[in-house]
Amino acid sequence: MKRGFKQSLRSYAIEFLVYGALVAAYYFLVLHFLGGWLHHIFQSDRALYSAVALGLIVGQGLLLEMLTRFLLGLIKHTE
């Protein structure tokens, strides 16, 4: 294999593992801390629930993207 391809594959695998672990942790944290509140909003006000859920999805995407870029920057910087 070419060196560039190996490096890209390694970087992708690391990013995949880190991102997967962070998504799982985020899911369980939201479920634990916000589960009851989200269920209550879902039962009482669907419009507010949809706005909160959309905000959580967008926030999760932005936060995890910034965190994985930072971690990959650290990994690449140490090589």
PyMOL CGO cylinders between C-alpha atoms (Angstrom):
from pymol import cmd
from pymol.cgo import CYLINDER

trace = [
    CYLINDER, 0.00, 0.00, 0.00, 1.06, 3.55, -0.59, 0.3, 1, 1, 1, 1, 1, 1,
    CYLINDER, 1.06, 3.55, -0.59, 2.10, 5.59, 2.42, 0.3, 1, 1, 1, 1, 1, 1,
    CYLINDER, 2.10, 5.59, 2.42, -0.56, 8.27, 1.81, 0.3, 1, 1, 1, 1, 1, 1,
    CYLINDER, -0.56, 8.27, 1.81, -3.32, 5.70, 1.62, 0.3, 1, 1, 1, 1, 1, 1,
    CYLINDER, -3.32, 5.70, 1.62, -2.16, 3.98, 4.82, 0.3, 1, 1, 1, 1, 1, 1,
    CYLINDER, -2.16, 3.98, 4.82, -2.03, 7.33, 6.61, 0.3, 1, 1, 1, 1, 1, 1,
    CYLINDER, -2.03, 7.33, 6.61, -5.52, 8.23, 5.42, 0.3, 1, 1, 1, 1, 1, 1,
    CYLINDER, -5.52, 8.23, 5.42, -6.90, 4.83, 6.43, 0.3, 1, 1, 1, 1, 1, 1,
    CYLINDER, -6.90, 4.83, 6.43, -5.29, 5.07, 9.87, 0.3, 1, 1, 1, 1, 1, 1,
    CYLINDER, -5.29, 5.07, 9.87, -6.63, 8.60, 10.37, 0.3, 1, 1, 1, 1, 1, 1,
    CYLINDER, -6.63, 8.60, 10.37, -10.11, 7.49, 9.30, 0.3, 1, 1, 1, 1, 1, 1,
    CYLINDER, -10.11, 7.49, 9.30, -10.07, 4.49, 11.65, 0.3, 1, 1, 1, 1, 1, 1,
    CYLINDER, -10.07, 4.49, 11.65, -8.98, 6.61, 14.60, 0.3, 1, 1, 1, 1, 1, 1,
    CYLINDER, -8.98, 6.61, 14.60, -11.60, 9.25, 13.82, 0.3, 1, 1, 1, 1, 1, 1,
    CYLINDER, -11.60, 9.25, 13.82, -14.28, 6.57, 13.47, 0.3, 1, 1, 1, 1, 1, 1,
    CYLINDER, -14.28, 6.57, 13.47, -13.44, 5.02, 16.85, 0.3, 1, 1, 1, 1, 1, 1,
    CYLINDER, -13.44, 5.02, 16.85, -13.18, 8.35, 18.67, 0.3, 1, 1, 1, 1, 1, 1,
    CYLINDER, -13.18, 8.35, 18.67, -16.37, 9.70, 17.11, 0.3, 1, 1, 1, 1, 1, 1,
    CYLINDER, -16.37, 9.70, 17.11, -18.27, 6.49, 17.86, 0.3, 1, 1, 1, 1, 1, 1,
    CYLINDER, -18.27, 6.49, 17.86, -17.19, 6.55, 21.51, 0.3, 1, 1, 1, 1, 1, 1,
    CYLINDER, -17.19, 6.55, 21.51, -18.13, 10.21, 21.86, 0.3, 1, 1, 1, 1, 1, 1,
    CYLINDER, -18.13, 10.21, 21.86, -21.55, 9.70, 20.26, 0.3, 1, 1, 1, 1, 1, 1,
    CYLINDER, -21.55, 9.70, 20.26, -22.28, 6.78, 22.58, 0.3, 1, 1, 1, 1, 1, 1,
    CYLINDER, -22.28, 6.78, 22.58, -21.19, 8.79, 25.62, 0.3, 1, 1, 1, 1, 1, 1,
    CYLINDER, -21.19, 8.79, 25.62, -23.28, 11.77, 24.49, 0.3, 1, 1, 1, 1, 1, 1,
    CYLINDER, -23.28, 11.77, 24.49, -26.33, 9.54, 23.99, 0.3, 1, 1, 1, 1, 1, 1,
    CYLINDER, -26.33, 9.54, 23.99, -26.13, 8.05, 27.47, 0.3, 1, 1, 1, 1, 1, 1,
    CYLINDER, -26.13, 8.05, 27.47, -25.45, 11.43, 29.10, 0.3, 1, 1, 1, 1, 1, 1,
    CYLINDER, -25.45, 11.43, 29.10, -28.45, 13.04, 27.40, 0.3, 1, 1, 1, 1, 1, 1,
    CYLINDER, -28.45, 13.04, 27.40, -30.60, 10.03, 28.21, 0.3, 1, 1, 1, 1, 1, 1,
    CYLINDER, -30.60, 10.03, 28.21, -29.52, 10.12, 31.86, 0.3, 1, 1, 1, 1, 1, 1,
    CYLINDER, -29.52, 10.12, 31.86, -29.69, 13.88, 32.49, 0.3, 1, 1, 1, 1, 1, 1,
    CYLINDER, -29.69, 13.88, 32.49, -32.38, 15.04, 30.04, 0.3, 1, 1, 1, 1, 1, 1,
    CYLINDER, -32.38, 15.04, 30.04, -34.46, 11.90, 29.47, 0.3, 1, 1, 1, 1, 1, 1,
    CYLINDER, -34.46, 11.90, 29.47, -37.25, 12.75, 31.91, 0.3, 1, 1, 1, 1, 1, 1,
    CYLINDER, -37.25, 12.75, 31.91, -37.41, 16.37, 30.83, 0.3, 1, 1, 1, 1, 1, 1,
    CYLINDER, -37.41, 16.37, 30.83, -37.48, 15.46, 27.13, 0.3, 1, 1, 1, 1, 1, 1,
    CYLINDER, -37.48, 15.46, 27.13, -40.22, 12.90, 27.75, 0.3, 1, 1, 1, 1, 1, 1,
    CYLINDER, -40.22, 12.90, 27.75, -42.29, 15.49, 29.59, 0.3, 1, 1, 1, 1, 1, 1,
    CYLINDER, -42.29, 15.49, 29.59, -41.86, 18.02, 26.77, 0.3, 1, 1, 1, 1, 1, 1,
    CYLINDER, -41.86, 18.02, 26.77, -42.75, 15.34, 24.21, 0.3, 1, 1, 1, 1, 1, 1,
    CYLINDER, -42.75, 15.34, 24.21, -45.99, 14.63, 26.08, 0.3, 1, 1, 1, 1, 1, 1,
    CYLINDER, -45.99, 14.63, 26.08, -46.96, 18.28, 26.60, 0.3, 1, 1, 1, 1, 1, 1,
    CYLINDER, -46.96, 18.28, 26.60, -45.61, 20.40, 23.72, 0.3, 1, 1, 1, 1, 1, 1,
    CYLINDER, -45.61, 20.40, 23.72, -44.50, 18.71, 20.52, 0.3, 1, 1, 1, 1, 1, 1,
    CYLINDER, -44.50, 18.71, 20.52, -43.39, 21.97, 18.85, 0.3, 1, 1, 1, 1, 1, 1,
    CYLINDER, -43.39, 21.97, 18.85, -41.02, 22.79, 21.72, 0.3, 1, 1, 1, 1, 1, 1,
    CYLINDER, -41.02, 22.79, 21.72, -39.82, 19.19, 21.76, 0.3, 1, 1, 1, 1, 1, 1,
    CYLINDER, -39.82, 19.19, 21.76, -38.96, 19.29, 18.08, 0.3, 1, 1, 1, 1, 1, 1,
    CYLINDER, -38.96, 19.29, 18.08, -37.03, 22.56, 18.52, 0.3, 1, 1, 1, 1, 1, 1,
    CYLINDER, -37.03, 22.56, 18.52, -35.11, 21.19, 21.51, 0.3, 1, 1, 1, 1, 1, 1,
    CYLINDER, -35.11, 21.19, 21.51, -34.38, 17.91, 19.71, 0.3, 1, 1, 1, 1, 1, 1,
    CYLINDER, -34.38, 17.91, 19.71, -33.14, 19.78, 16.64, 0.3, 1, 1, 1, 1, 1, 1,
    CYLINDER, -33.14, 19.78, 16.64, -30.96, 21.98, 18.84, 0.3, 1, 1, 1, 1, 1, 1,
    CYLINDER, -30.96, 21.98, 18.84, -29.49, 18.92, 20.54, 0.3, 1, 1, 1, 1, 1, 1,
    CYLINDER, -29.49, 18.92, 20.54, -28.75, 17.29, 17.18, 0.3, 1, 1, 1, 1, 1, 1,
    CYLINDER, -28.75, 17.29, 17.18, -27.05, 20.39, 15.77, 0.3, 1, 1, 1, 1, 1, 1,
    CYLINDER, -27.05, 20.39, 15.77, -25.18, 21.01, 19.03, 0.3, 1, 1, 1, 1, 1, 1,
    CYLINDER, -25.18, 21.01, 19.03, -24.00, 17.41, 19.12, 0.3, 1, 1, 1, 1, 1, 1,
    CYLINDER, -24.00, 17.41, 19.12, -22.75, 17.61, 15.56, 0.3, 1, 1, 1, 1, 1, 1,
    CYLINDER, -22.75, 17.61, 15.56, -20.84, 20.84, 16.12, 0.3, 1, 1, 1, 1, 1, 1,
    CYLINDER, -20.84, 20.84, 16.12, -19.37, 19.80, 19.45, 0.3, 1, 1, 1, 1, 1, 1,
    CYLINDER, -19.37, 19.80, 19.45, -18.27, 16.37, 18.28, 0.3, 1, 1, 1, 1, 1, 1,
    CYLINDER, -18.27, 16.37, 18.28, -16.82, 17.73, 15.05, 0.3, 1, 1, 1, 1, 1, 1,
    CYLINDER, -16.82, 17.73, 15.05, -14.74, 20.30, 16.95, 0.3, 1, 1, 1, 1, 1, 1,
    CYLINDER, -14.74, 20.30, 16.95, -13.63, 17.71, 19.47, 0.3, 1, 1, 1, 1, 1, 1,
    CYLINDER, -13.63, 17.71, 19.47, -12.60, 15.14, 16.86, 0.3, 1, 1, 1, 1, 1, 1,
    CYLINDER, -12.60, 15.14, 16.86, -10.71, 17.78, 14.86, 0.3, 1, 1, 1, 1, 1, 1,
    CYLINDER, -10.71, 17.78, 14.86, -8.88, 18.81, 18.01, 0.3, 1, 1, 1, 1, 1, 1,
    CYLINDER, -8.88, 18.81, 18.01, -8.02, 15.22, 18.94, 0.3, 1, 1, 1, 1, 1, 1,
    CYLINDER, -8.02, 15.22, 18.94, -6.89, 14.37, 15.41, 0.3, 1, 1, 1, 1, 1, 1,
    CYLINDER, -6.89, 14.37, 15.41, -4.79, 17.54, 15.39, 0.3, 1, 1, 1, 1, 1, 1,
    CYLINDER, -4.79, 17.54, 15.39, -3.09, 16.32, 18.55, 0.3, 1, 1, 1, 1, 1, 1,
    CYLINDER, -3.09, 16.32, 18.55, -2.51, 12.88, 17.06, 0.3, 1, 1, 1, 1, 1, 1,
    CYLINDER, -2.51, 12.88, 17.06, -1.07, 14.26, 13.82, 0.3, 1, 1, 1, 1, 1, 1,
    CYLINDER, -1.07, 14.26, 13.82, 1.03, 16.80, 15.69, 0.3, 1, 1, 1, 1, 1, 1,
    CYLINDER, 1.03, 16.80, 15.69, 2.71, 14.10, 17.80, 0.3, 1, 1, 1, 1, 1, 1,
    CYLINDER, 2.71, 14.10, 17.80, 3.67, 12.02, 14.74, 0.3, 1, 1, 1, 1, 1, 1,
]
cmd.load_cgo(trace, "trace")
